[in-house]
Structure formats: structure tokens, C-alpha cells
């Protein structure tokens, strides 16, 4: 028996990686299998009242042949009049299942008896569905209007009241092989990382249990103090809410609790402030980010283009439901008010949850269906997409899934920056100060891939700078893989930052065991640059120049490229003039998009002071003339590409300025440029505990104050 045990033990030790990969794949398959969406197969009325006939309907802009109605003009309409019955729903049975996604719109009379845009139900009926049903307010209606934006072949149209019995079929999630590969790699990497850290995790867990066993009295005192604090905070917020004549201010309660919890964790990790500042960064970023994830208004239109990022995040690994369309449209229908409301949030949450549970309408967004290349360009949506898939697999309410997607985005950002700070040998607080800028935490807590680009590029450059500061130490294969892999992954959503990869050419030959290895390294770096460039050059060469219609009717990507080629000096003047204004502005540091902005002076002063003072003797390898010149040129080239891409896609042809180039596009370039500021002769001899704590305290005050003024306080203004 012992021999068998030893053989099994030896087998697992020698093949654990393969076992991890197998488990990762099994977990992936399980998630995919568990995630399914009900599609309407049939529906029946409990109380059918009247049958509507197409023969007696008034039909406009349709051509009829053998009972099949095909739209022939703009705004096709079907009117059913003289109903004069009290009804609340309508069921349409089709002769054949729909062969494409078709929009159905039902208009019903309002209080004044007329039809309007305010009283309608809009449905996107998916391909393959043969039954359509509408639910609307119970009343006596004399007329209904139906608009079908596609071929319409009805077999029966019945109106009635009461409940609708729905027969649903499960439609399992279907992913392309490339998306399956992306998910498989993700789960495998996570499992392998946890396996490497299993002993550390086990020891820390046992250490906590041991500490509790030997400090029972302290544990009880802490538990009693925490409970008393929560009760006191609850009562204080309760009476505050009463004085304001508003519902109980849950956002304010959790703001106080999380803020004090952050202070308590700072005290708990006080001994590691000097040598492990990444821990305090994670505490501060997670605590403030969670407040934004949970208590930002339950809608899109909070961050830049978050409605687009949200719907693409859903479509990346899942299917779009009717509730997702409602959430997307909030950005266009509901502008942010001066004040927020707990009641409105609850009503919106209930409505979205009910719409999501119904899930009659499910259709696949076509954004990622055109080519597998878009899987790489959309890789920034992966954390959010995984959060949405997991939430749906666990059958969580829609509002919870929506928040879970943002939390996964935040965790990914914090984890990557945590690893980057830990890897740096000097300048840890420079990176922490940048990563804790209010706009960085805000973007990481919303539906956006800007934080994905920033975090991955930062991780790759942090590993690179750490290697550059040890020129005699051989470059390990693992570190090289992290450097190249991080930059390649980070460039997926926005390849315009590809000049940053050229910074890797600074690595000296002494880092490699042979000239051949060094040449292979140069080939790898060059390959990444070429591949990233091709992702946006190829579409242009194929005649698909990017054109964003939001820039106006005079925007034309192809004509703009021709203008640049035939007027290079004129465009160079426009570009340099614009970049002069663009680079000198730092209003983005505390910008919370549509939530508002406060003065960023304190953040800018802190960032500059830290960039100059957080220096050590190893900075002589990174803060020298050669590095400054080359990194400065790479950053400038990236800025030129960013601005040029917006000039092509968003600016009217031949304009003497550049439109749509937002300040947040500079964020991925902050770390390399601020890291090389200051002088390597200035060595920071201040006590590291006091220095780091001061920097974190100032960053924390700025973050919590902005979250309170821009979000939490607006619930009871």
C-alpha cells in the first residue's frame, strides 16, 4: 500500500502541470455548460379575449404575398382598430421561425388616447423564434400599432389579459475556438499560479488560525469593538437620513465602514509599509474602487463610452439579453442628475432584474463575429466578460452581475499593478502614486479597457526596468516572458501605444548568455512591434480606414489619410501645435468623467514630488541621459500615433486641430516618463515607513474625498 502511495505521489509531483491544465479545461467546460439562456419556444394566454386579423388591419409600407408581409419603405406600420377590449398582452404566432434578428415595436394609446414614443414596447426577436409576446399596462384599448422591421408571416395574433404561460428552451453558450482557447489559457494560468503559491497560502492560513488561538482575548476585544463601531455608525447614519427626510443612506454607511476598515488595515500592515508598499496600494485601491463599483449610479453613461464597452464585454463571451440593451440605452436616455437616489436605484435594479429573468429576447452581438483578429483587439474585455459569465452561471440577479463585471475589472487592475510594484527595485512609490490617481481607480471601477492597457504595459515595463537596473544579472526566461507577454497583451485593445515596446531595445547585451540569444531577443521585440502595427495598418491597406461617425458628417478616414500624405508639413504643424497644448494639460488626474471633476493640483504636486524624491543608487541605470532621450522619443512617438489615429478617425478632413483626443489617453505613458524624472544623485534617505505612509495617506485622502463629493454625498444632497 505504501509503494502504491509513493508511486501516486511521484506521478503527481512529475505531472502536476498537466493535471492543472486538465482541471482548468474541465472548469472552463463546466462554466460554459452551466451558462445557458432560455429562448421562448411557445407561449399561451390564460385569458384570450380577441383575435386580431391581418385582413382587417390597416397596413402601410408592406408588400403582401401569400400571407407574407415584406417592408417596402421606411417606417412600415400595421394598425389594428376597433378592438375596444380590456387587454394587457399580445401573442403573435409565426408560420415559420425568423431567419434573422428582427425588431418588433408595439405602440399602445396613452392617457390622451393617442399613440406616441412614450407608450411603446420594443423587442429584438432572435433568429429561430416562432412566437412573440408583448406585455403592456392593463386598460381598454381601441387601437394598437405594430411595426415589424423585417419579413412578417403571422399565423395567429391574439390579445388578452392575465398571465402568460411561457415554454422556454435552454440555449447553451457557444464560443468560437479562439475564444475557448483564450478562456482555457486564462484558467490554466490562474491554476498554475495558485499551485505555485499553495504553500504560502497554506502557511498564511495556518498562521492566522495559530494567531487567533494564542490571542483569544485580543480577538474578542477586536470583535466587540468592530461590532460596536458598526452599530454606532448604523444609528448615526439612520438619524442623519431621518434629518434629511430620505431613505436610509446605505452608501454613506458603507463609505464610513470601508474607509475606517482601510485605516485599520493600514495599521495592521504597518510593519511592511517600508519594504512591501504594494500591500498598502492594494488595500487603498480595492477599498476605494469597490465603493465606486457598488455605489456609482446603476446605469451606463457614467464613464467615457461605457455603454459601448459594456455591450461589447457581454458579447465577448456571452449573449446579449433584453436587459443588456436596456442598460446600454441608459447612457442615451438618462443623463446623470445633480443628486442620486436610493429609491431610484432600487426601482431600476428591480426592473432590470425582472427584465433579465424574463429573457425572452437573446441575440448575439455581431461585433466579434467578423474575424478572429477582434478576439485579440477585444482582449481588454476579458476580465469583465469572465465576471459576467460567472455571475450568469451562478444565476445571480442582473444588477449583481453588472457590479460583478466591474469588480473583476478592478481586481485585474489591482493585481497587475501589485505585481509591478513588487517587482520594481526602486521607484515603487512613483508607480503607486500614478496607479492611485483618482482617474486610474475610476476607470478600473467602470466598464472600460483603458485600465487593461495601462496595467499590462506598466507590468511589462516594471519588469524591464528592474532588469535594466541589474546589467550583469542574466535575464531569466520567466522574466523575459513576462516582459514580452505583458506588452503584447496590453497592446491588444490599443496598438497605437506600440512605440512603447521600442523601450526594450535599451536592454544591454550583458543580460544575455550569448550574442545569438541577444539577436533572438531583438527579433522577438521587433516581431511584437510589427504584429501590433499590422492590427491597424492592415485594415487601412485593405481600404477600411477607420471613421467614427460621432466626429460628424465631414469625417472620412480615407480622405484624411490622403490629406496627411499629400500635405505632410501642414499636418506636422497641426500635430505639434496640438501636442503642445495636449501634453501641458493635467486636468485628467482627478477626472471622474460624467460624475464630475475636482481640482487636480494636489495630485499633480504629489506626483511630481514623489517622482523626484523616490530615488536610489540603482536609478543610475534608468535615469541617465541615454535612457531619458530614448524613452522620451518612444513616448513622443506614441503620443503622435494616438493623436494621428484620432485625426484620421474623428476629425474633419483637413482640419487644423485634432478632435476627440481625450486626456485619459496619456495614462499608459505616465509610468515610463515619470520614472525617468529626477536625478540618480538624489538618494532618498528619509525613513521609508514615514515616507511611504505619507504618500499613501495623501493619495487616500484625495481618493476618498473625491469619491465622497462626486458620488456618495449626491445621494442625500
N, C-alpha and C positions, 0 to 999 in steps of 0.2 A: 504493500500500500504506500509505503514511504517512497519507494522508487517511482511509482506512478505519479505521486505528488511532485517529486523533483523534476520529472520529465515535463509535466504540465507547466511547472514554474519556469523551467528553462525555455519552453516553447513560447510562453507569453513574454518573457524578457527579450527574446530574439525577434519577435514578430509583433511587438506592441503597436508599431506604427501602422501596419496593415490592418490590425484589429481596429485601431482608431478610425482609419479611413472607412472600414466597413460599417462601424457604428454610426459614423457621420452620414453615410449614404442611407442607412436604414432610418435614421432620424429624419432625414430630408424626405424620404418616401412617405414616412408616417405623417408628416406635416401636410404634404401635398394631398395625401389621401383623405386626411381629416378635413381639409378645407374644401367645402363644396357650397354651391349656391342653388337654392330652389328656383326652378323655372316653372311658370304656370303651364300645366298640361290641360286643365279643364276647370270650369267654374260654373256654379249653379246658383240661381236666386232662391232664397227662402220664400219670397213673396213676389212672384212675377205679376205685373199689373197690365202692361200694354206692350204689344209688338209693333215696332216701327218698320214701315215698309219703304223700300227704296223707290217703289213705283209712285208713291205719293209724296216723295221728298222733292224739294227744290234744289236742283244740282247746278253748280256753276263751275266752269273751267275743268270739266271732266269729259272724257270720251268713253262711252259705254259700248261694249261689245260682248254679247253672251253673258251678261251679268258681271263682267269685269270692268271696273272703272279705272281709267288711267288719266292722271293730271295732264292737261293740255296748255296750261298757262299759269301765271303767278297767282298765288293765294286761292287755290281750289277750295270750294265750300259746299257743304251738304246741309240743308235746313230741314228739320222735322218740325212741323207746325201742328196746331190744334191738338196738342196732347192733353192738356187740362187735367192732369192727374198728379197726385202727391207721390213723388218718387225721390230716391236718394242714390240710385246707382243704375248703371247701364252695362250690359254684356253684349259683346259683338263676337259672333262665331264666324270664322272664315272657312271658305270652301277648301282652301289649301294653306299650308303653313307659309308664313312670309319667307321670301328668299333673300331678304336683306333687312338691315335695321331700318325701321320706318317710324316716323314721328306722327303720333295721333294727338290732336288737340280738341277738347270738348269745351264749348262755351255754353254757359247757362245764365239765365237772366239774373240781374242783381236786384237790389231793393227797389230801384226805379222801374223795373220791368224790362230794361234794355240790356243788350249784350255789350260787354266791354272786356278789356285786357285784364281787369282786376278779378273777373269771375271766370276762371278757366282752369282746366286740368291738362297738363302736358305730360305725355307718356312717350318714351322711346321703346318701341316694341322690338325685341331682338329677333334675329333670324331664326326661323324654325318654330315660331309660336303661332298657334291657330286660334287662340282665344284672347280677347282684350276686354278688360273691365275698367270702368270708371266709378269712383265714389265721390259724391258731392253733397252739399247741405240739403237736408230733407225739407222739401217745400212743394207747392203746387206750381208746375211749370207748364206753360202753353207752347214753348218753343225751345229747341235745342239746336246748336250748330256744331257740326263735326268737320274738322279739316284733317285729311289724310295725305301726308306728303309722300305718296308712293302708290303703287298699284294696289287697288282695293277690291276684293272679291268676297263680299259678305254672303253668308248663308242665312243668318238669323240675327236680328237686333232686338233685344228685349230690355225693357226698363221696369224697375220695381223698387221695393223698399225692403228693409230688414237686412239681415246678414247675408254675406256671400260665402258659399261653401267652395273652398279652393282645393283643387287637386294638384299638388306640386311634385315635380320630379327633381331629383338632385343632379346638378350639373357639376361634375368634378373639375377642379382646376387643371388646365392643360398648359404646359410650358414648352417653349422651344428647347431643343437640345442644348443650345448655347446658354440659355438661362438656367437650365438644370445644372450645367457644368459650373456656372458661377456660384449657385447655391451650394453645390457639393463641395467646392473648394472652400467656401466660407465656413461651413460646418466642420470640415476636416481640420482646418487651421485652428478653429476655436478649440476643438477637442485635443489637438496636439499641444496647444499652448497650456491648456488646463492640466494635461498629463505631465508636462514638464514642471508645472508648479504644484503638483499634487502633494509633495512632501511639505512644501512651505505652507500650503493651505491647511493641511492636517495639523502641522505644528502650531499654527496660529490659533486654530480652533481649540486644540487641546490646551494651549496656553491660556485662552480666555476662561475655559472651564476650571482650570487649576487656580487662576486668579480669583474667580468667584468663590471657589471652595475655601480659599485661605483669607478672603476678605469679605466674609458674610456680613459683618456689621456695616462696613463701608457701602456694600451693595444695597443693603436695606435703607440706609440713610439716603443714598442717591435716589433710589426708587421712590421713597417718601417725598423727597424734595421735588423730583420731577412731577409727581402726581399733584402736589400742592401748587406748583407753578402752573400746570395745565388748568387746574380748577380755577385758580385766581385769574388767569388770562381769559378763560371762558366767561366768567362772571363779568369781568371788566368790559369785554367786547359786547356782551349781552346788553349791559346798561348803556354803553355807547350807542349801540344800534337802536335802543329804545329812544334815546335822546334825539336821534336823527330821524326817527319815525320811518325806519327802513327795516327790511328783513335782517335776520342775524347775519352779521358780516363774516362769513366763513373765510373769505380771502384775507381779511385783516387778522383773524385768529391764527391762521397758518403762517402768515408773514411773520408775526411775532415769534411763534414757536420755532419756525425754521431758522430765523435769524439768531435766536438765543441758542438753538442747537448747534449752529455753526460756531458761535463763540465758545461753547462748551467743548466741541471737538478740537478747536484750536488749542485750548488749554490741555486737552488730553494728549495731543501730539506735540506739546511744547518742546520736548527734548529732541525732536527730529527736525525742528524748524531750520537749523543751520545746514545739516547735511542731506536732508530729504525734503526740500521745499515742494516737490511735486505732490506730496500728500496734501499739503495745505491748499495748493492750487485746485486739486480735485474736489476737496471739501467745499471751497468757495464757489467754484464753477458749477458743481452739481446742485448746491443749495439754491443759488440764485436762478440757475437755469430751470430747475423744477418749478419754481414759483411762476416763471413765465410760461412754461409748458401747460400748467394746470389752470392758471388764472387769467391768461390772455383771453380776450373775447372768443367765444366758441363760433368762429367763423373764419373764412378767408378774407383777404383784404387787410390783413394786419401787417404783413411784411411785403417786400417788393415781389410782385408776381407770384405770391404764394398759392394763388388759385391754380395757376398752371403747374407749379411744382407739385401741388397736392394730387391733381388728377393724373399726372404722369407717374407719380410714386405708386399710386394704386394700380395703374395699368402695367407697371414694370413686372410685377409678379402675380397680379391678381386680376379680378374683373371689376368693372365699374358698375355700381348699382345706382338706383334712382337717388338714394340718399347722397351718394358721392356727387351727383350732378347738382343737387340742391346746395351742397356745401361749396362746390365750385362757384355757383352763381351768387353766393352771398357777397363775394367781392364786388360784383357789379350792381347788386340790388340794395345793399345795406352799407352805407358809409359809416365809419366809426363816429359815435357821438361823443360829446364832451364828457358825459358820465356813463357808467356801466350799471347794470342791474343784476342782482342775484336772481330775481324773478324771471327776467327775460332769458337769462342763461338756462334756467331750469325748463322754461317753456320750449326753448329752442332744442334743448337736449331731448326732451320727451318727444317732440315732433320728429327729430332726426332718428331717434331710436325706433319709433313706430314705423317710419318710412323704410328704415333699413330692415326691420324684421319682416315687413311685407315682401320686399324684394321681388316684386313681380317682374320688374324690368332690369335685366342684366345684359350688358353688351360689352364686347371687348374694344377698348380704345385702340385706334389704329396707329397711334404714334410710334409704337415699336414694331409694327408689323412689316415695315418696308424692307429692312435689311438687318442682318445680324450685327453690322457695324454699330447700330444705335445701341446695342447692349453695352458696348464699351463707352459710348458717349453718355449713356444714361446711368453709368455705374454709381454715380453720386447719389442716386435714389435707393441704393441697395439697403442701407440701414433702416430707412423709413419703410420700405417695401416689406422687409422681413418683420418689422413690428406690426404692420397691418395684417400680414398673413398669419402671424401667431395669434393676434387678437381675434381674428375671424375664426381660426381653428378652435380657439377656446370658447367661441360663441359669446364673446363679450359685447356689450351694447356699443352702438356706433360711436357715441360721444367718448367712451373709454378708448376705443380703438383709435380714434382721431388723436387723442392725447398720447396714447402709447407710441404712435408713429413719431411724434415729436420727441418723446423721451428717448427713443432709440437713436435718433439723430444726435441728441445731446450727449448720450453715453459714448457714442462713437467719437465725437469731437474730444471729449474729456480724456478718454483712454489714449487716443493718439498723441495729444499734447502731453499727457502724463509720461508716456514713454519717451517723448522727445526731450522733455526737461530732465528726466532721469539719465538719459544718455549723454547730455552735454557735460563737458568738464568745466567750462566757465560760462558765465553769462546766463545762468539758469533763471535769474530774476528778470533779465531782459525778455526772455521768451514768456515767462509767467505774466509780466506786465502787459505784453501785447495780447496774449491769449485771454486775459481778463478784461480787456477793453469792453465797455458795455455793448458796442455793436457786435463784437465777436460772440459774446454769450447770447445776445438776442438772436442772431442768425442761427446759432446752433440749437436754439429752442423753438425754431419755426420750421415750416416746410421750405427748405432751401438747400441747394448743394454748394453754396459758397463756402460753408464751413468744411465740407469734404475736401474741396480743392486746397483751402488754406492749411488744414490739418495734415494732409498727406504730404504736401510739399514741405511743410515745416518739419515733419518727421524725417524725411529723406535728407534735408539739409542739416538737421541737428546731428544725425549720424555722420554726415560728411564732415562737418566742422570738427566733431570730436576726433575723427581720423586725421584730419589735416593738422591738428594740434599735437599729434604724435608721429612725426615724419619717419622715424626709424622703426616704428612698430609695423610688422607686416599686416596687410589688410586681410582680415578673415573673410572666408566665403559667405558666412552668415551675414556679416555687416554689409558686404557688397550687395547681397541680395536685397537687404532692407533698403539701401540707398537707391538702387535702380528700380526696384519694385514699387517703392513709395512714390517716386516721382512719376513713374509710368501710370500708376493708378490715379494719382492726383490730377494728371493732365486729361483724363478721360472726358469730363464734362466741359472743360475749357482749355483746349490745346493752345490758345493764344499765349499762355504762360510758358511755352516751350523754351524760350531763351534762358529760363532759369536753369535748365538742365546743363547748359554750357558752363555753369559754375564748376561742374565736376571735372573739367579739364585742368583745374588748379592742383589736383592731386599729384604729388611728385612721384617719380619713378622709384624712389626708395621704398615706397609702400608695397612693391611687388617683388616677387622672388626671382623674376627673370624679365628681360626685355619682351619676350613673347607674351607673358601674362599682361604686361602693360599695354601692348598693342591690342590684345583681346579686349581689355577694359575700354580703350578708346573706341574700338569698333562697337561695343555694346552701347556706350553713351551716344555715339553718332546714330546708331540704329533707332534708339528711342526718339531722338530728335526728328529723324526722317519720318518715322511712323506717325508721330503726333502731328507733324506738319501735314502729312497726307490726309488726315481726317478732315481738314477743312480746305485743303488745296484741291483735292480730287473733285469734290462737288463743283468747284469753280471751273476746273478744266472740262468737266462734263456739261457745262452750260447751266448749272444750277447755282448761280450766285445768290448768296443769302440776301433776302429782302424782307424787312419787318414792316408790315402794313401799318403798325402803330406810329411809324415815323411820318405818315402822311402819303398822299397820292403821288407826290413828286419823288418818292424814294424808289430807286431802281438799282439793284446791286450790280448788274452787268454794265449799265451805263456809267455807274460810279467808278468801277474798276477801269473802264476805258478812259475816263477823265483823269484818273491818277497816272495812268501810263503815258498819256499824251501831254499832261501838264505836271510833271514831277516837281519842278521848282515851286510852282504855285501851291501844290499840295504840301510840300515840305514847309513852306512858310505858315500855312494854316495849321499844320500839325505842331510845329514848335511853339507857335503862339498859344495854341490851346493847352499844350502840356505845361507851359509856364504858369498858367492860371491853375491848372488841374493839380499839379504837384504841390503848389504853395498853400493849398486849402486843406485844413484838417477838421472841418466841421463834421466829418463822419464819425469821429471817435465815440460820441455819445448819441448817435442817431438811432432811434427806435422806429424808423420808417413812419408808418401812419399812426403810431401811438404818440409820436412827437419827439422832440429833441430838447436837451438842456445844454448849457454851456460846456464845452469840452476843454476849457482852459486847464483845469486841474489835471485831467487825464494826460494832456499833452506835456505839461510840465513834469509830471511824474515819469512819463515815458522817456523824455529827454534826459532827465537827471539819472535815471537808472541805466540808460544806455551808455552814459559817460562814466558812471562810477562803478558799475558791476564788472570790474576788470581783474585779471590775474596774470601771472607771468606767462601762461600758455597763450595768451592773446597775441603775443608777438608773431605767431604763425598765421593768424587770421586777420589781425588789424594792422596790416602793413601796406605799403604803397601798392605793391603788385596786386594783392587781394582787393584792395579798395577800388583800384582802377578797373579790374576785370569784372568784379561783381557789380560795380556801378554801371558798366556798359551793358551787362546782361539784364539788369533791372530796367535800364533805359530802353533796351530793345523790346522787352516785354511790354512796357508802357506804350511804345509805338505800335505794337501789334494790337493791343487792346483797343487803343483809340482808332486805329485804322479799320478794325473789324466793325466798330460802331459807325464809322464814317461810311463804310460800304453798305451796311445793312439797315441803318437807321436815319441817315442824314440825306436831305435832298441833294440831288446831283449838282456838283459844282459849288456847294455852299462854302463860305469862308470860315466856318466854325464846325464843331463836331457835336452832334446831338446824341443824347441817351447814354453818355459815358458817366455812369454814376460813381460817386466817391468810394463805394464799397469795393470796387474792382481793384483798388490799390492794396487791399488787406493781404493777399497772398505774398506781396513783396515787402511787407513791413519787416519780417524777421531777418532776411539777409541784409537789408540796408541798415537797420538799426544795430545789428550785431557787429558791424564793422566801424561804428562810430567810436569816438573817444580815442584815447592814446594807450598803447600797451605799456607805457611807462607809468601810468597811473594804476597802481595796485591797491585794491580796496582792503584796508587793514581794520575797518570797523568790525566790531563783534558781529558775526554773521547772524546770530539769533536776533539781535536787536535790529539789524539792517533788514533782514528778510521779513520780520514781523511788522516793521514799519511800512514796508512796501505793500504787504498783503492787507494791512489794516486800512491804508488809504484806498487801495483798489476795492476793498469790501465796502467801505463807506460810500464810495461813488456808485458802485453797483446797486447796493440796497436802496440808496436814496433815489436813484433813477427809477428802479422798479416800483418803489412806493409812489412816487409822484406821477409816473406815466401810466401806471396800471392799477395798483391796489387802492389808492385813495380815490380813484374815479368811480369806485363802486358806491361811495357814500357822499359824493360832492353835492 
